[in-house]
Amino acid sequence: MTEYKGVYTIALTGNPNVGKSTVFNNFTGLHQHTGNWPGKTVENTQGVYKYNQNKYIIMDLPGTYSLTPNSAEEQVTSDYVKSGEYDALVIVADATCMERNIRFALSIMQYVQKKVIICVNLIDEAKKKGIEIDSDKMSEMLSVPVIKTAARSGKGTEKLKKEIERICLAGSKDNTEAMKGDIAQLSEKILKECCVYKNSSTDKRDRRIDKVLLSKRFGIPVMLLMLALVFWITITGANVPSELLNKFFRVLGDKLRVLLLNIHCPDIVISALIDGVYNALTWIISVMLPPMAIFFPMFTLLEDSGYLPRIAFNLDSLFRRSKAHGKQSLTIAMGFGCNACGVTGCRIIDSKRERLIAIITNSLVPCNGRFPMLIAVTAMFFAVNSSMQSLILLGLILLSVGVTLLCSKILAKTVLKGEESSFVLELPPYRRPQIGKVIIRSIFDRTIFVLLRAMAAAAPAGLLIWILANTNIGDTSVLMHITNILDPFGKALGLDGAVVCAFILGFPANEIVLPLILMIYTCGGSLSEIPDIMQFKEILLSNGWTLTTAICMMIFSLFHFPCSTTCLTIWKETKSKKWTALSFVTPLIVGIVLCIIVHFISVLIF
C-alpha cells in the first residue's frame, strides 16, 4: 500500500471554456472518475495526482460566470467555493479575455483569498492575439500567486503544481483576509497595469474566417458540406477495415469451434456460444468499431479546432424558433456518434425543462449503430457510389433534424411548457488541433467506451436470439412464430413481421438488426453474415421487398425506440420512469406514423 506524506483536496473553478478541463486532464491523466454531488444530479468529476510523495484529490467544479447561481451546476460551484472545504482553490482564467475572468476571480476573493491561486491559461493563444500579461505585477496587486500556463501543451503546469504544494503545506484555513472594494474599479486598475494589447494578425484572421462561417449566406451551407464530408470519409474509410475484421472473426470463430470440440464440449453449448454470443459480439465489433474510430476523432477535431461552438451559433436561431435551447445542436451532433453520449451531453444545458426536451428528442437523430442499415439499404436500392450514398445520408439526417425541431416545439408547448432560458455562447479562437491527443482521447473516451457498452448488451441478446431460433413449437421455431404474429402490423407499416421482429430483438444494439433480418429470411439458427450486397438485395426481393419497403425501412431505421444503452442512460440522467418512457415512445410514434403515411400513399399510387 502506497504511503503518502499528506493528502490534500484541490478545487478547480472558472468560467466555461477557459481550459479548466484541460488543466484537470493534464494533472490527472486517466486517474479520474465521475459521480453526482450529494443530493444533486449535477456531475461530480474528481481526479487524483501525486506530487513529491503527496496525494492531491482535485475537484473539477462546474463552469460558472458568477457565484450568484442560476442553475443547479452554478449552485454546486457557489456552495463549494464558499464552504472552504479544500486546501487550495485554483481559479482558471482565460488569458485572451482577462476582463471578465478577473472580475470573476475578484468576486471569489471576496469570500476567500489565502487559499487562492490564479491560473492564467491559454497564454499561447493570448500571445497569438498580441496580448501580454504581467503575472508578477498581477500577483502583487492581488496578493495571491498568479501562474501563466498553456495546459494543452503542458507549459507552466509544473510551476502550478509547485505553487499548489506550497499553499497546501502552509495549511492555512483562514478566510479572514478576503479582498474588499469595488470589483469593477479593481478590475479596471489591474487590467490597465498588467495587460498590454497589441495588434494581432491571428485575431484579424479569426474575424475574417468568422465572416464566412458565421454569415447568414454561407454559415449553414458550409456546415452541411462539412457534415457531408465527414460522412463520406466515414463511409468510404470504414468499408475495408470492417471487411477485414469480419474475415478475421470468421477464422477465429472456426478455430474456437474446433477448440471446443476438442475438449468435448456439448454441441448445444458450442452452438449457443459460437452461433449466438460470439457471432453477436463480433458482428458489433466489425460493424461499429471502424466507423466510430473514424467519426469520433473527426468530431473531436472539429471540437478542438474551435468550429463546433460555431455550429451551435449558426443553429441557435433555428432552435429558438422551435422553443428549444441553442446548445441542443451540440447534443444532436454528439448523438450522431452515439445517442447515449448525446443524452449525457445534454448536461451542458442549464435549464431543466430544455435539458429534458433535448434528452427526449436525441434519439430522433441516427446514431452510429443505425448508419449501417441506412447505408446498406441506400446502396441496394437508391445509390450507385459512395458520393451518392453520402448525399442521400445527408438528406436523411436533415429530415431527422427537422423532425427533432418539430417534436421539440410540440414538447415545449405541451408537457414541457415553461419560459425559455438564455445562455452565453463563447466562441473560442481557432486552433490547430493536437491530432495525436485528439485520436487518443476520442478512442479511449468515446469509441472504446461506447463499444464496450454495446458489447455488454449484445452478448445476452445473441444468446436470446439463438434460443428463440433453435426452440421449436411444432415444426416452426419460436422466432418464426413471433415473426408471423407481427406480420400484420409490419405490413401496415409497409414492412413485414421479420423486420419488426428484428428491430424488437435488436433493442440491445441496433447493429444486429440487419443480420437478424437475414437470419429470419433464410430460416437460419444463428446470426448470419451479411453476404455480398447484391446477394442480400436478391434475398430481400425474393421476400417481397419493393421500393416502398426500402423507403419505409429507412424511415423506421431513423425513427424507432432508442437502444437499451440509451434508455438506461436516459433513466440515469433523469431518474424518472415517466421521461424515460416518453423518450422511448416519441421516436417510435414518429416512425410508425411516417411509415403508415408512405405505405398509404404508395397503395393509392400503385
C-alpha positions in Angstrom: 0.0 0.0 0.0 1.4 3.4 -1.0 2.4 5.7 1.8 1.8 9.5 1.4 3.3 12.3 3.4 -0.1 14.1 3.1 -3.4 14.0 1.3 -4.9 17.3 0.1 -8.0 18.5 -1.7 -7.8 20.9 -4.6 -10.8 22.7 -6.1 -10.7 23.8 -9.7 -13.1 26.6 -10.8 -13.5 29.1 -13.6 -15.8 30.4 -16.3 -16.8 27.9 -19.1 -14.4 27.5 -22.0 -11.3 28.7 -20.2 -9.4 25.3 -20.5 -10.3 24.2 -16.9 -10.9 20.6 -18.1 -7.6 20.7 -20.0 -5.8 21.6 -16.7 -7.7 18.9 -14.9 -6.8 16.2 -17.6 -3.2 17.4 -17.6 -2.9 16.8 -13.9 -4.8 13.6 -13.5 -4.3 11.7 -16.8 -6.5 8.6 -16.6 -6.9 8.8 -12.8 -10.4 10.2 -12.9 -13.9 9.2 -12.0 -17.4 10.8 -12.2 -20.4 10.6 -9.9 -23.0 13.1 -8.6 -22.8 15.7 -5.9 -24.6 14.6 -2.7 -28.3 15.2 -3.2 -27.9 16.5 -6.7 -27.9 15.2 -10.3 -25.0 17.5 -11.2 -21.9 15.7 -12.3 -19.1 15.5 -9.9 -15.7 15.0 -11.6 -12.7 14.0 -9.4 -9.2 13.1 -10.2 -6.0 12.2 -8.4 -2.4 13.1 -9.0 0.8 12.5 -7.0 3.5 15.2 -6.5 6.6 14.9 -4.2 5.1 12.0 -2.2 1.9 13.8 -1.6 -1.5 12.8 -2.9 -3.8 15.5 -4.3 -7.6 15.0 -4.9 -8.7 17.5 -7.5 -12.3 18.5 -7.8 -13.3 19.9 -11.3 -16.2 22.2 -10.4 -18.9 23.0 -13.0 -18.0 26.1 -15.0 -19.9 29.3 -14.0 -19.8 33.0 -14.7 -20.9 34.1 -11.2 -21.3 32.9 -7.6 -24.9 34.1 -7.9 -26.4 30.8 -9.0 -28.9 30.5 -11.9 -28.7 26.7 -12.2 -28.1 23.6 -10.2 -24.5 23.4 -11.6 -23.8 27.0 -10.6 -25.3 26.4 -7.2 -22.8 23.5 -6.7 -19.9 25.7 -7.6 -21.0 28.6 -5.4 -21.7 26.4 -2.4 -18.4 24.5 -2.6 -16.3 27.7 -3.2 -17.8 29.4 -0.2 -17.5 26.3 2.0 -13.7 26.4 2.1 -13.6 22.6 2.3 -10.4 22.4 0.3 -6.7 23.0 0.8 -6.2 25.2 -2.3 -8.6 26.8 -4.8 -7.3 27.2 -8.4 -9.2 29.8 -10.4 -8.6 29.2 -14.1 -8.7 32.3 -16.2 -8.7 32.8 -20.0 -5.7 34.9 -21.0 -7.5 36.0 -24.2 -10.4 37.7 -22.3 -9.0 38.8 -18.9 -11.6 41.5 -18.1 -14.4 39.0 -17.4 -12.1 36.5 -15.8 -10.5 39.0 -13.4 -14.0 40.1 -12.3 -14.9 36.5 -11.6 -11.7 36.0 -9.6 -12.3 39.1 -7.6 -15.8 38.0 -6.8 -14.4 34.8 -5.4 -11.7 36.6 -3.4 -14.4 38.5 -1.6 -15.0 35.2 0.2 -11.6 33.5 0.2 -8.0 34.7 -0.5 -5.3 32.8 1.3 -6.0 29.5 -0.4 -6.4 31.0 -3.9 -4.1 30.5 -6.9 -5.0 32.2 -10.2 -4.0 30.1 -13.2 -3.9 32.3 -16.3 -4.4 29.7 -19.0 -4.3 29.8 -22.8 -1.3 32.1 -22.7 -0.2 30.7 -26.1 -3.5 31.9 -27.6 -3.1 35.3 -25.9 0.4 35.7 -27.5 -1.0 35.0 -30.9 -3.6 37.7 -30.3 -0.9 40.2 -29.2 -1.9 40.1 -25.5 0.9 40.3 -22.9 0.2 39.7 -19.3 2.5 40.7 -16.4 1.8 37.9 -13.9 4.2 39.2 -11.3 2.6 42.6 -11.2 -0.9 41.0 -11.1 0.2 38.7 -8.2 1.5 41.8 -6.3 -1.8 43.7 -6.8 -4.0 40.7 -5.9 -1.8 39.4 -3.1 -2.2 35.8 -4.5 0.0 33.7 -6.7 -0.6 34.1 -10.5 0.7 31.4 -12.7 0.7 31.5 -16.5 0.0 28.2 -18.3 -0.8 26.7 -21.7 -2.3 23.5 -20.4 -2.8 21.9 -23.9 1.0 21.7 -24.3 1.8 21.4 -20.6 3.6 24.7 -20.4 3.6 26.2 -16.8 1.8 23.2 -15.2 4.8 22.1 -13.3 5.1 25.6 -11.7 1.4 25.4 -10.9 1.8 22.1 -9.1 4.7 23.6 -7.1 2.5 26.5 -6.1 -0.4 24.3 -5.1 2.1 22.2 -2.9 3.3 25.4 -1.2 -0.3 26.6 -0.4 -1.3 23.1 0.9 1.8 22.7 3.1 1.2 26.2 4.5 -2.0 24.7 5.9 -3.9 28.0 6.3 -7.6 27.5 6.9 -8.3 31.3 7.5 -10.6 33.1 5.1 -10.3 36.2 7.1 -8.3 38.2 4.5 -10.9 38.3 1.8 -10.4 41.2 -0.7 -12.7 44.2 -0.2 -13.6 47.0 -2.5 -15.4 47.7 -5.7 -14.9 44.9 -8.2 -15.3 47.0 -11.3 -12.7 49.6 -10.2 -10.2 46.9 -9.1 -10.7 45.0 -12.3 -10.1 48.1 -14.4 -7.0 49.0 -12.5 -5.5 45.5 -12.8 -6.2 45.3 -16.5 -4.6 48.7 -17.1 -1.4 47.9 -15.2 -1.0 44.2 -16.0 -2.3 43.6 -19.5 -0.9 45.0 -22.8 -3.0 44.6 -26.0 -1.2 44.8 -29.4 -2.4 44.4 -32.9 -2.7 40.7 -33.8 -2.8 39.1 -37.2 -4.3 36.0 -35.6 -7.3 37.9 -34.2 -7.8 39.5 -37.6 -7.6 36.1 -39.2 -10.2 34.7 -36.9 -12.6 37.5 -37.7 -12.1 37.1 -41.4 -12.9 33.3 -41.1 -16.0 34.1 -38.9 -17.3 36.5 -41.5 -17.7 33.5 -43.7 -18.5 30.6 -41.3 -21.0 32.7 -39.2 -22.6 34.5 -42.1 -26.3 34.0 -42.9 -25.4 33.3 -46.5 -22.5 30.8 -46.1 -22.7 29.5 -42.4 -25.3 26.8 -42.9 -24.1 25.6 -46.4 -20.5 25.3 -45.2 -21.7 23.4 -42.1 -23.7 21.0 -44.3 -20.7 20.5 -46.7 -18.5 19.8 -43.7 -21.1 17.2 -42.4 -21.3 15.6 -45.8 -17.5 15.3 -46.0 -17.4 13.7 -42.5 -20.0 11.1 -43.5 -18.3 10.4 -46.9 -14.9 9.9 -45.2 -16.6 7.7 -42.5 -18.4 5.6 -45.1 -15.6 5.1 -47.5 -12.9 4.7 -44.8 -14.9 2.1 -42.7 -15.6 -0.4 -45.5 -12.2 -2.1 -45.8 -11.4 -2.4 -42.0 -15.0 -3.7 -41.4 -14.5 -6.4 -44.0 -11.1 -7.3 -42.7 -12.4 -7.6 -39.1 -15.3 -9.7 -40.4 -12.9 -12.1 -42.1 -10.7 -12.3 -39.0 -13.5 -13.1 -36.7 -14.8 -15.8 -39.0 -11.5 -17.5 -39.0 -11.2 -17.1 -35.2 -14.7 -18.4 -34.7 -13.9 -21.6 -36.7 -10.8 -22.1 -34.5 -12.8 -21.6 -31.3 -15.4 -24.1 -32.5 -12.6 -26.7 -33.2 -11.1 -26.0 -29.7 -14.5 -26.5 -28.0 -15.0 -29.8 -30.0 -11.5 -31.0 -28.9 -12.3 -30.5 -25.3 -15.6 -32.5 -25.8 -17.9 -29.5 -25.2 -21.6 -30.5 -25.9 -22.8 -29.5 -29.4 -25.6 -27.4 -28.0 -23.3 -25.4 -25.8 -20.9 -24.8 -28.7 -23.7 -23.6 -30.9 -25.1 -21.3 -28.2 -21.6 -19.8 -27.5 -20.4 -19.5 -31.1 -23.6 -19.1 -33.2 -25.3 -17.0 -30.5 -23.0 -15.0 -28.2 -19.8 -14.9 -30.3 -21.4 -14.0 -33.6 -23.4 -11.2 -31.9 -20.3 -9.8 -30.2 -18.0 -10.0 -33.3 -20.7 -8.5 -35.6 -21.0 -5.5 -33.2 -17.2 -5.0 -33.3 -16.9 -5.4 -37.1 -19.7 -3.0 -37.8 -19.2 -0.4 -35.0 -15.5 -0.1 -34.5 -14.2 1.1 -37.9 -16.8 3.9 -38.4 -16.6 5.0 -34.7 -12.8 5.0 -34.9 -13.2 7.5 -37.9 -16.2 9.5 -36.9 -15.4 10.3 -33.2 -11.8 11.6 -33.9 -13.2 13.8 -36.8 -15.9 15.1 -34.5 -13.2 15.8 -31.8 -11.0 17.5 -34.3 -13.9 19.9 -35.1 -14.3 20.5 -31.4 -10.6 21.0 -30.8 -10.2 23.4 -33.7 -13.0 25.7 -32.3 -15.5 25.1 -35.1 -18.1 23.1 -33.1 -19.3 26.1 -30.9 -19.8 28.0 -34.2 -22.2 25.3 -35.4 -24.3 26.0 -32.2 -24.1 29.7 -33.1 -25.4 29.1 -36.6 -28.3 26.9 -35.4 -29.2 28.9 -32.4 -32.0 30.9 -34.0 -33.4 27.8 -35.6 -33.7 26.1 -32.2 -35.0 29.2 -30.7 -37.9 29.2 -33.1 -38.6 25.6 -32.1 -38.7 26.7 -28.4 -35.5 24.6 -27.8 -32.1 25.5 -26.4 -29.3 26.5 -28.8 -26.9 24.1 -27.2 -29.2 21.3 -28.3 -27.5 21.5 -31.6 -24.3 20.2 -30.0 -26.0 17.3 -28.2 -27.6 16.3 -31.6 -24.1 16.3 -33.2 -22.9 14.0 -30.4 -26.0 11.8 -31.0 -24.7 11.1 -34.5 -21.9 9.1 -32.9 -24.0 7.6 -30.1 -27.4 8.6 -28.7 -26.3 7.6 -25.2 -23.4 10.1 -25.5 -25.8 12.7 -26.8 -28.1 12.2 -23.8 -25.1 12.6 -21.4 -24.0 15.7 -23.3 -27.4 17.3 -22.5 -25.8 18.2 -19.1 -24.4 21.3 -20.8 -28.0 22.8 -21.0 -28.6 24.6 -17.7 -32.4 24.8 -17.9 -34.0 21.5 -16.6 -37.0 21.9 -19.0 -34.9 22.5 -22.1 -32.5 19.7 -21.0 -35.4 17.3 -20.9 -36.5 18.3 -24.4 -33.0 17.7 -25.7 -32.9 14.3 -23.9 -36.3 13.1 -25.1 -35.6 14.1 -28.8 -32.0 13.0 -29.0 -32.9 9.5 -30.4 -34.6 11.1 -33.4 -31.2 11.5 -35.0 -29.4 8.4 -36.3 -26.6 7.0 -34.2 -23.6 5.1 -35.4 -25.4 1.8 -35.0 -28.1 2.8 -37.4 -25.8 4.1 -40.2 -25.0 0.6 -41.5 -28.7 -0.1 -42.1 -29.2 3.2 -43.8 -26.1 2.8 -45.9 -26.9 -0.8 -46.9 -30.5 0.0 -48.0 -29.3 3.1 -49.8 -26.6 1.1 -51.6 -29.1 -1.7 -52.6 -32.0 0.4 -53.8 -31.1 4.1 -54.4 -27.3 4.8 -54.9 -24.5 3.6 -57.1 -21.4 5.1 -55.4 -20.2 6.5 -52.0 -20.8 10.1 -53.1 -24.4 9.4 -53.8 -24.7 7.5 -50.6 -23.3 10.4 -48.6 -25.8 12.9 -50.2 -28.8 10.6 -49.5 -27.5 10.1 -46.0 -27.2 13.9 -45.6 -30.8 14.2 -46.7 -32.0 11.7 -44.2 -30.0 13.5 -41.4 -31.6 16.8 -42.4 -35.0 15.0 -42.2 -34.2 13.8 -38.7 -33.0 17.2 -37.6 -36.3 18.7 -39.0 -38.4 16.2 -37.1 -36.3 16.8 -33.9 -37.1 20.6 -34.2 -40.8 19.8 -34.7 -41.0 17.4 -31.8 -39.1 19.8 -29.6 -41.6 22.5 -30.3 -44.5 20.2 -29.6 -43.0 19.2 -26.3 -42.3 22.8 -25.4 -46.0 23.7 -26.0 -47.5 20.7 -24.2 -45.9 18.5 -21.5 -42.8 20.7 -21.0 -44.3 24.3 -21.0 -42.2 27.0 -19.5 -40.1 30.1 -20.0 -37.2 30.0 -22.5 -33.8 30.5 -21.0 -30.9 32.5 -22.4 -27.3 31.4 -22.5 -23.9 32.9 -23.2 -22.1 31.2 -26.0 -18.4 32.0 -26.2 -16.6 31.5 -29.5 -13.1 30.2 -28.8 -10.2 31.1 -31.0 -9.4 28.9 -34.0 -6.6 26.5 -33.0 -4.5 23.9 -34.7 -5.9 20.6 -33.4 -3.5 18.4 -31.5 -4.1 15.4 -33.7 -2.2 12.8 -31.6 -4.1 13.8 -28.4 -7.4 14.0 -30.2 -7.1 10.5 -31.6 -6.1 9.0 -28.2 -8.8 10.9 -26.4 -11.6 10.1 -28.8 -10.6 6.4 -29.0 -10.5 5.9 -25.2 -13.2 8.4 -24.0 -15.7 7.7 -26.8 -15.0 4.8 -29.2 -14.0 2.1 -26.7 -16.5 3.3 -24.1 -19.4 3.1 -26.4 -18.2 -0.2 -28.0 -17.9 -1.9 -24.6 -21.4 -0.8 -23.6 -22.8 -2.1 -26.9 -21.0 -5.4 -26.5 -22.3 -5.8 -23.0 -25.9 -5.5 -24.4 -25.2 -7.7 -27.5 -23.9 -10.8 -25.7 -27.1 -11.7 -23.8 -29.1 -10.6 -26.9 -27.1 -13.1 -29.1 -27.9 -15.9 -26.7 -31.6 -15.0 -26.5 -31.9 -14.9 -30.3 -30.1 -18.3 -30.6 -32.6 -19.8 -28.1 -35.6 -18.4 -30.0 -34.3 -19.6 -33.3 -33.5 -23.1 -32.0 -36.5 -23.7 -29.9 -39.4 -25.2 -31.9 -43.1 -25.2 -31.3 -44.3 -27.9 -33.7 -42.2 -27.7 -36.8 -41.6 -24.0 -36.5 -39.1 -22.0 -34.4 -40.3 -19.6 -31.7 -38.6 -16.9 -33.7 -40.7 -17.6 -36.8 -43.9 -17.8 -34.6 -43.1 -14.3 -33.3 -42.5 -13.1 -36.9 -45.8 -14.4 -38.1 -47.7 -12.8 -35.2 -46.0 -9.4 -36.0 -46.6 -9.7 -39.8 -50.0 -7.9 -40.0 -48.6 -4.9 -38.0 -45.4 -4.9 -40.2 -47.5 -4.9 -43.4 -49.4 -1.9 -42.1 -46.1 0.0 -41.9 -45.0 -1.0 -45.4 -42.6 -3.6 -43.9 -43.2 -7.1 -42.6 -43.1 -9.2 -39.5 -39.4 -10.2 -40.0 -38.3 -6.5 -40.0 -40.4 -5.6 -37.0 -39.2 -8.7 -35.1 -35.6 -7.8 -35.9 -36.0 -4.3 -34.5 -37.5 -5.6 -31.3 -34.8 -8.2 -30.8 -32.3 -5.6 -31.8 -33.2 -3.4 -28.8 -29.9 -4.1 -27.0 -28.0 -2.9 -30.1 -29.2 -1.6 -33.5 -26.2 -3.1 -35.2 -27.6 -6.6 -35.1 -30.9 -5.7 -36.9 -29.6 -6.4 -40.4 -28.1 -9.9 -39.6 -31.3 -10.7 -37.8 -33.4 -9.9 -40.8 -31.2 -12.1 -42.9 -31.4 -14.9 -40.3 -35.2 -14.8 -40.3 -35.5 -14.8 -44.1 -33.1 -17.7 -44.5 -34.5 -19.6 -41.6 -31.0 -19.9 -40.1 -30.4 -20.9 -36.5 -27.7 -18.3 -35.8 -26.9 -14.7 -36.6 -26.0 -14.6 -40.2 -23.1 -12.8 -42.0 -24.2 -10.2 -44.5 -23.4 -11.6 -47.9 -22.4 -9.6 -51.0 -24.7 -6.5 -51.2 -26.4 -7.7 -54.4 -26.9 -11.2 -53.0 -28.5 -9.5 -50.0 -30.8 -7.5 -52.3 -31.9 -10.7 -54.1 -32.8 -12.2 -50.7 -34.9 -9.1 -49.8 -36.6 -9.0 -53.2 -37.5 -12.7 -53.0 -39.1 -12.0 -49.7 -41.4 -9.3 -51.1 -39.3 -6.1 -50.7 -40.2 -3.2 -53.0 -39.0 0.4 -53.3 -41.8 1.3 -50.8 -40.4 -1.3 -48.4 -36.9 0.2 -48.7 -38.2 3.7 -48.0 -40.2 2.6 -45.0 -37.1 0.6 -43.8 -35.0 3.8 -43.9 -37.7 5.8 -42.1 -38.1 3.2 -39.4 -34.3 2.9 -39.1 -34.3 6.7 -38.4 -37.3 6.8 -36.1 -37.8 3.9 -33.7 -37.3 3.3 -30.0 -33.8 4.0 -28.6 -31.5 1.1 -27.8 -31.2 -0.4 -24.3 -27.9 1.5 -23.6 -29.6 4.9 -24.4 -32.7 4.0 -22.4 -30.5 3.2 -19.4 -28.6 6.4 -19.8 -31.8 8.4 -20.0 -33.1 6.9 -16.8 -29.7 7.6 -15.1 -29.8 11.2 -16.3 -33.5 11.9 -15.4 -34.1 9.4 -12.6 -37.7 9.3 -14.0 -39.6 6.4 -15.5 -42.0 9.0 -17.0 -39.4 10.8 -19.0 -37.6 7.6 -19.9 -40.9 6.2 -21.3 -41.6 9.4 -23.2 -38.1 9.2 -24.7 -38.9 5.6 -25.8 -42.3 6.2 -27.4 -41.6 9.6 -29.0 -39.4 8.4 -31.9 -41.4 5.2 -32.2 -44.7 7.1 -32.7 -42.9 9.3 -35.3 -41.6 6.2 -37.2 -45.0 4.4 -37.1 -46.9 7.5 -38.4 -44.5 8.3 -41.2 -44.3 4.6 -42.4 -48.1 4.3 -42.4 -48.4 7.6 -44.5 -45.7 6.4 -47.0 -47.4 3.0 -47.3 -50.8 4.5 -47.7 -49.6 6.9 -50.5 -47.9 4.0 -52.3 -51.1 1.9 -52.2 -53.0 4.9 -53.7 -50.4 5.4 -56.5 -49.6 1.9 -57.4 
